[in-house]
Amino acid sequence: MKASELRAKDVAGLEKEVGDLLKAHFGLRMQKATQQLNNHSQMGKTRRDIARAKTILAEKKKEAAK
């Protein structure tokens, strides 16, 4: 997911997106543990998407606190 797409969302939308990404990452970890994961690069992409979403969420919360 691109940062510009995340910046267009509000705080509630970003929190939902982070939750969805965390669930997806958990699913990928379980697939890896059971030897069912074919594309291991998905884990890295999901991890970076989570970090990107959390960063933008923190920026928006800090901006709202001002």
Secondary structure, DSSP 8 states (H G I E B T S, - for coil): --HHHHHTS-HHHHHHHHHHHHHHHHHHHHHHHTT--S-THHHHHHHHHHHHHHHHHHHHHHHHH-
